[in-house]
């Protein structure tokens, strides 16, 4: 006799097992999405703070030379 061929996945029978196997993947995907939404907002904020700080430091460094010109 030829070997039995397995039939297609029966959702009623195999559904809970498939969901149990997919749950860790879904949790990791959700966590990656949550991190991305947090980083997506944090990154431009950090760039703006860095640029503002750079301009402030540049202005503070040039300020003594400007004051010295008026003395």
N, C-alpha and C positions, 0 to 999 in steps of 0.2 A: 504494500500500500504506500502511496506517496505521502510524504509528511504533511501534517496539517498546516495550512497557511493561516497566519493570524489575521483576523478581520480588522477592519478599520477601528479607530478608537470609538468606543461607545461612551458618549458623554454622561449618560446616567450612571454608568458603572465606574468609569475612569475619571470623571470630572473632579471629585474631591481630591484624588491623588495628584492630578495635574495642577490643581490650584495650590496644593501644599508644596509642590516642587517649584512653582513659579513665585511663591510669596517672597523668598529672599531676594530674588532678582527685582521684583517690584519695589521692595523696600529700599534696595540700593539705588534704584533709579530715582525714587522719590527724594532720597537724601541728596543725591547729586543735583537734582533740580533745586532743592532748597538752598544748597550751598551756592549754586550759580546765581540765584536771585539775590542772595546776600552780597556776593562778590561783585555782581553787576552794578550794584548801587554804591558799594564801598570804594571801588577802584576810581571812578571819576572824582569822588570826594577827596580821596588821598592825592590825586593829581592836582586838584584845585588848591588844597592846603599846601602842597609842596611848592607850587608856583607862587602862591601868595607869600610864603615864607622866604623863598628865594628873592623875590622882589623887595621884601622888607629888609632882608640882610644886605642886599645890594645898596638900598637907599641909606641904611644905617652906616655902611662902610664909606659911602661917598659924602655923607653929611659933614664930617670934620674938614674935608677939603673945601667944601662949599663955604663953610663958616670961616675958614682961613682966608679965603679970597676977599671977604668983606672986612677984614681987620686992617 
